[in-house]
Amino acid sequence: MTSTQITPDKVLDVRGMMCPMPVVKTGTAIKEIQIGQVLEVLATDPGSKPDLTAWAKMTGNELLQVEEMEGSPKVYKFRFRRTK
């Protein structure tokens, strides 16, 4: 599924924030959308990739997509579907 096929219901920009803030902010933001809706998270912390992947497994929210967007710094785009 390409990014154009998934339209996020909310976008969280945590670029420039370091661990643990991307996970903390994602946990708060996912509660602000309805079950079944999609949260997009934009992060620059390289640790966010394993951290947010583990967060999704731990919380039961569905990780739909992870993209690495080239640039300086590299931006990681995550899309999560709230499941509970």
N, C-alpha and C positions, 0 to 999 in steps of 0.2 A: 504494500500500500504506500503510495507516495504522499508527501506532506500536503499536496494540494487536495487530496481526498479526505483528509482529516481536518475539520475546522474546529479549532479550540473554542471552548466557551469562556475561558479565562486564560490570560497570559500573565505569568509571573516572571519578572526580570530580576535575577539575582547575580547578574554579571558584576564582577569585582568583589563579590563576597567569598570568603573562604570557609572551609569546614569549621563548624557544623552548620553554619547559617543556611546554605541551600536546602539542607534536609529539614531544618526547623521551619523555614518559611514555606517549603512545599507542604509539610504536614498541616500547617495553618491554612494555606490556600485551598487545599483539597476539600476542607470542611466547609468552604464558602460556596461550593458548587453542588448541584444536585447529583444523586446517584445516576450513573449513566452518562454524565457530562464529561468533557475532556478538558484537562488542565495542561497548558504548555508551559514549560519551564526553560528559561534561557540562562545558562551558567557558563562561567569561564574557568572555574576551579577544576583542574584535571581530576581531582579526587571525587568530583561530583558524579562521574560516570559509574564507578563501582558503588559509591555511597547511595545514589538514588536508585540504582538497580536493586541493591539490597533492601532499601526502604520499601520499594514496591512489593517485594516478596514478603517482607516482614508484616506489612500492613494489609496485604491482600488486594491492593489496588493494581489494576492492569497496566503494565508498561506496554504501550502500543508502538512506540517508536523512539529511537535514539539516532540523532544525526550529528555529525561533526562538521561544522561549517568553518572552512579555512579562513584565516585572517590572523591578525596579531592584536590581541590574543585570540586563540581558537575559541569558538563558541560552541557549546554543546546544547542541542535542542532536544528536550524530552517531551513526550506526550503521554499522559496518564489518563486512564478512564477510572472515575470513581466507582467503586463496586459496593461500598458499604458505608 
